[in-house]
Amino acid sequence: MKKNTVIIVTAAVVLICFGVYVLTSDRFPKTSRAAIEQAVEGQRFMISEIIDEIKIDSNRILTLYLNGYGELDCAVTHKNLFYYTVDNLAGHVYTTNSAEVLTGVNYRAILHFTGYESGEEYACFGVILDDDVARIEFNNKNMKEINFRGMRIVYTYGRGNPKSKFTLYDKNNNVLELTK
């Protein structure tokens, strides 16, 4: 056998072995949830229940979930060639299911903003607590709403470094204060 053929065969065997290792190893999560669970092992961000997985683009997923304390958390993951990795974790938004609840202030909504990728991308999410709130806007864009077990959960995702804030509206399109 020629020396070049031996090198090519050896390289092919090594690549095949590495591919099998990646595809079968637990170190390389095969789902978005598995990537989050691996990243948060032993932390407060642990998953108790997935609320929704929203496809951002062909490789990214925004996952909204409840942690073990009943708080709303968010993660953005992306799919590499064979596995998922976590881009950003954010959360601990109190919900009606939270072990701890904010007292003393009557909030209409509890909202969270997180920027990542050097400020080039962001995710916002939260819980609407007041029925007077018809919609919430962030960065001149309506946040999408999910109803989950009686909770009104809102979220949005975007690119860029927004300079705006959350704006709450009633059903008549009047601006509402965050607290009542």
C-alpha positions as CSV (number, residue, x, y, z in Angstrom):
1,M,0.0,0.0,0.0
2,K,1.1,3.5,-0.7
3,K,1.9,5.8,2.1
4,N,-0.8,8.3,1.0
5,T,-3.5,5.6,1.0
6,V,-2.6,4.6,4.5
7,I,-2.9,8.2,5.7
8,I,-6.2,8.6,4.0
9,V,-7.6,5.4,5.4
10,T,-6.4,6.2,8.9
11,A,-7.9,9.7,8.7
12,A,-11.2,8.3,7.6
13,V,-11.3,5.7,10.4
14,V,-10.5,8.4,13.0
15,L,-13.2,10.7,11.6
16,I,-15.8,7.8,11.6
17,C,-14.8,6.9,15.2
18,F,-15.2,10.6,16.3
19,G,-18.6,10.8,14.6
20,V,-19.8,7.7,16.3
21,Y,-18.6,9.1,19.6
22,V,-20.4,12.4,19.1
23,L,-23.6,10.7,18.0
24,T,-23.6,8.2,21.0
25,S,-22.1,10.3,23.8
26,D,-24.3,12.0,26.4
27,R,-21.7,14.8,26.5
28,F,-23.3,16.1,23.2
29,P,-27.0,16.8,23.8
30,K,-29.3,15.7,20.9
31,T,-32.2,18.0,22.0
32,S,-32.6,21.5,23.1
33,R,-34.0,20.4,26.5
34,A,-31.0,18.0,27.0
35,A,-28.6,20.9,26.3
36,I,-30.4,23.1,28.9
37,E,-30.5,20.3,31.5
38,Q,-26.8,19.7,31.0
39,A,-25.9,23.4,31.3
40,V,-28.0,24.0,34.4
41,E,-27.3,20.8,36.4
42,G,-27.3,21.7,40.0
43,Q,-28.4,25.3,39.5
44,R,-31.6,27.2,40.0
45,F,-32.4,27.1,36.2
46,M,-33.3,23.4,36.4
47,I,-36.3,22.4,34.3
48,S,-39.5,21.2,35.9
49,E,-41.7,21.7,32.9
50,I,-41.3,22.9,29.3
51,I,-43.9,25.6,28.4
52,D,-43.0,26.0,24.8
53,E,-40.1,25.7,22.4
54,I,-40.2,28.4,19.7
55,K,-38.1,28.1,16.6
56,I,-36.3,31.3,16.0
57,D,-34.5,30.3,12.8
58,S,-33.2,27.1,11.3
59,N,-30.7,26.6,14.1
60,R,-32.0,28.5,17.2
61,I,-34.7,27.6,19.7
62,L,-36.1,29.8,22.4
63,T,-37.3,27.6,25.3
64,L,-39.7,28.9,27.9
65,Y,-39.9,26.7,31.0
66,L,-40.8,26.5,34.7
67,N,-37.9,25.8,37.1
68,G,-38.3,23.8,40.3
69,Y,-39.4,26.9,42.2
70,G,-42.3,27.5,39.8
71,E,-40.5,30.5,38.3
72,L,-40.5,31.3,34.6
73,D,-37.1,30.8,32.9
74,C,-35.9,31.1,29.3
75,A,-33.0,29.6,27.3
76,V,-31.8,30.1,23.8
77,T,-30.1,27.1,22.2
78,H,-28.7,26.4,18.8
79,K,-28.0,23.3,16.9
80,N,-24.5,22.5,15.8
81,L,-23.8,19.8,13.2
82,F,-24.7,16.9,15.6
83,Y,-25.7,18.4,18.9
84,Y,-27.2,21.4,20.7
85,T,-25.5,24.1,22.9
86,V,-26.9,26.8,25.1
87,D,-26.4,30.4,24.0
88,N,-28.1,32.1,26.9
89,L,-29.9,31.3,30.1
90,A,-32.2,33.9,31.8
91,G,-35.0,34.0,34.2
92,H,-36.4,33.6,37.6
93,V,-39.6,35.6,36.7
94,Y,-42.1,35.1,39.5
95,T,-45.4,33.5,38.4
96,T,-48.6,32.7,40.2
97,N,-47.0,29.2,40.7
98,S,-43.8,30.6,42.3
99,A,-42.7,29.4,45.7
100,E,-42.0,33.1,46.5
101,V,-44.2,35.9,45.4
102,L,-43.5,39.6,45.3
103,T,-45.4,41.4,48.0
104,G,-46.1,45.1,48.7
105,V,-46.3,46.2,45.0
106,N,-49.2,45.5,42.7
107,Y,-47.5,44.8,39.4
108,R,-49.4,44.5,36.1
109,A,-46.7,42.3,34.7
110,I,-43.3,40.9,35.6
111,L,-41.0,41.2,32.6
112,H,-37.3,40.2,31.9
113,F,-34.9,41.4,29.2
114,T,-31.7,39.6,28.4
115,G,-29.1,40.6,25.8
116,Y,-26.4,38.2,24.6
117,E,-23.9,37.6,21.8
118,S,-22.2,40.9,22.7
119,G,-25.5,42.8,22.6
120,E,-26.4,41.7,19.1
121,E,-29.4,39.6,20.1
122,Y,-32.0,39.7,22.8
123,A,-34.8,37.7,24.4
124,C,-37.6,39.2,26.5
125,F,-40.2,37.3,28.4
126,G,-42.5,37.6,31.3
127,V,-45.9,37.1,32.9
128,I,-49.0,39.3,32.6
129,L,-50.7,39.5,36.1
130,D,-53.4,42.1,35.4
131,D,-56.4,41.4,33.1
132,D,-56.5,45.1,32.1
133,V,-53.3,44.5,30.1
134,A,-54.3,43.6,26.5
135,R,-50.8,43.5,25.0
136,I,-47.2,44.4,25.7
137,E,-44.8,46.0,23.2
138,F,-41.0,45.9,23.3
139,N,-38.7,47.6,20.8
140,N,-41.8,48.7,18.8
141,K,-42.8,45.0,18.4
142,N,-45.8,43.2,20.0
143,M,-44.7,40.5,22.3
144,K,-46.3,37.1,21.5
145,E,-48.6,35.6,24.2
146,I,-49.0,32.0,25.3
147,N,-51.7,30.9,27.7
148,F,-50.3,28.2,30.0
149,R,-52.3,26.8,32.9
150,G,-54.1,30.1,33.5
151,M,-50.9,32.2,33.2
152,R,-50.5,34.7,30.4
153,I,-46.8,34.4,29.3
154,V,-45.3,36.8,26.8
155,Y,-42.1,36.7,24.9
156,T,-40.2,38.2,22.0
157,Y,-36.8,37.7,20.4
158,G,-34.8,40.1,18.2
159,R,-31.5,41.2,16.8
160,G,-29.7,44.4,17.6
161,N,-29.3,46.4,20.7
162,P,-32.7,47.9,21.5
163,K,-33.0,51.3,23.1
164,S,-36.6,51.0,24.0
165,K,-38.5,49.7,27.0
166,F,-41.6,47.6,27.7
167,T,-44.9,49.4,27.0
168,L,-48.2,48.0,28.4
169,Y,-51.5,48.7,26.7
170,D,-55.1,48.2,27.6
171,K,-57.8,47.0,25.2
172,N,-58.4,50.6,24.1
173,N,-54.8,51.0,23.2
174,N,-54.1,53.3,26.2
175,V,-50.6,53.1,27.8
176,L,-50.6,51.6,31.3
177,E,-48.2,52.0,34.1
178,L,-46.3,48.8,35.2
179,T,-47.9,49.1,38.7
180,K,-51.4,49.9,39.6
